[in-house]
Amino acid sequence: MIGLRILCIITAASSFLLSLSLYRHVSRNEEISTILPQIEDLKSKSLDLTKYSFEGMDYPNFMPISSITSVHMQIEESVHYAPSSSLSTKEWLYNSPWGSGTIRLGSHNRTFFLSMFHDMHCLRRIHSALTTFPSGTELWHLHHCFNTIRQSVLCHADMTLEKGDFAERFFEVERVGANHVCRNWEEVYDILGLDWFRWRRYIKTTNLTGWQQYSNFF
């Protein structure tokens, strides 16, 4: 009798887990099916923000800007951003835009964080860990940051060809690497900067209070 009960419990648990797995699979497919049209909208420069209420999960998956141009970047070594330099902390911080990478969308100025600057934030945290002795919650933060950057690299899947074995390069002499075609990051900085100043002006003209908790994610 006990064996039969255990068997029934195992069967019920297996059915539940299978149902949960199928539900997640269907939900994920539905989420992807809503993202793909947004990609096409961006390509055709027709992403319509009026479709979204910006409440709950009702918002676009991408920053609604389709006019970002492409630029050329040749990867090269730098004397900046060294892990042991006393100036490098400020150099890394200099990469943060006005508003720390946030943008406000919708009629209620809902705050979002741009993934590009989440990655930059993580690089700063990793740099900080090289010059300090992280422990406790900071180690969990670093774990998160390493995984975030790993997945970001996979997501972008840069297909640029690099000649030879980069691991064999003598970086102090061979200072340049492959040529890449990139989104114009300066335009992204400009857009976020303009949004930040618009937001600050809105705060001043409306005497808005309590906004600080949404202004900075660091």
Secondary structure, DSSP 8 states (H G I E B T S, - for coil): -HHHHHHHHHHHHHHHHHHHHHHHHHHHHHHHHHHHHHHHHHHTT---GGG---BTTBS-SS-S-----EEEEEEE--SSS-SS-TTHHHHHHTT--GGGGEEEETTTTEEEE-HHHHHHHHHHHHHHHHHS---THHHHHHHHHHHHHHHHHHHH-------S-GGG--TTT--EEEEEEEE-HHHHHHHHHHHHHHHHHHHHHHT--SGGGGT---
